[in-house]
Amino acid sequence: MKKGTPSYKPIIIRGSLDSWTIQGEVAEHYKSDISSYLAHFIKTIDEIYHNQNKDIKFPIRVNNSLIEKNIKSIQLYLEQVISVISYQLSVISY
């Protein structure tokens, strides 16, 4: 769905809790931990891109939820990727 603001939307939703929206408020439509976090994250990126807010803060993950565990796993993976790329770049530069 590339309509509305922001143009990107969470594609992971819980059918019993969430609903997609084109222009609606995030809190009204994305109520599960994962879709709410993703919707707020996307909205923050959109605000940064359009400079709509100078005091922009990324959403806080909900402790003791699946989203917290998933974010930790993703962060660990990204750190490993960065480490490998940094090593490869250091080898190439010699």
N, C-alpha and C positions, 0 to 999 in steps of 0.2 A: 504494500500500500504506500504509494508515494504521493498521496494527497494530504492536504492539511498541514498543520504545524505541530511538531516537527514532521518532516516528510517520511522519516523512517519510524517504524513501530516495532514493538516486541513481537516476535513470531511464536514465542513460547508463552502460552496462556493456559490457565486452568479453566476448562469449560464451565465448571460449576461456580466459579468465583469471578472470573474476568470476562471482559468483552472488548472487542476492538473498537476504536473510535477514530474518526478523521480529525475532528476539532475539539473533542471533549477534554475535560480535565483528567489528568493522569490518575488522581486518587479516586475518581468516580468509577473508572473503568478497569483499572489494573490493581486488583486487591491482593492477589497471592504474593508471597515473598519474592519469587523469581520475576514475575511480570512487572511488579511494582518497581523493583530495583532496576530492571532493564529499561523501563519506561522513563524513570527519573534520570538514569545515566544518559540515555539518548537525548532527552530534553536538555540536559546540561551541556552536552556536546554541541547541540544546536544553538544554545545561547552563546557559547564561546565563539562558534563560527560566525554568528551574526552580531556579536558584541552587544547583546541586549542587556547584559548585566555585568557590572565591574566586580561585584562581590559574588563570584560563582563558586559554589561548593558542590562537590560530587556527593551522591547519596551515601548514607551510612548503611552498611550492611546490617542485617538483623542477626544478632548473636544467637548461637545455638539453633541455627536453621540450616537447611540444605544450601542456601545461597552462600552462607559463610564458608562452609566446607568446599564448595565448588570454587569460590573466589580464591581461597588458599591454594587449591590444586592448580588453578590457572596461573596464579602468581608464581608458584614454584616452577612450573613448566616454562613460563616466559623468562625467568631468571636463568634457567639452564640453557635456553636458546641464546640469550644474550651472551652468556659465558662462552659458548661454543663459537659464536660469530666473532666475539672479541679475540679469542685465541686464533681463529683462522685469519683474521685481519693482521694480527701481530706477526704471524708466520709469513704471510704474503709480503709484508712491508720490509722484510730483510732481504 
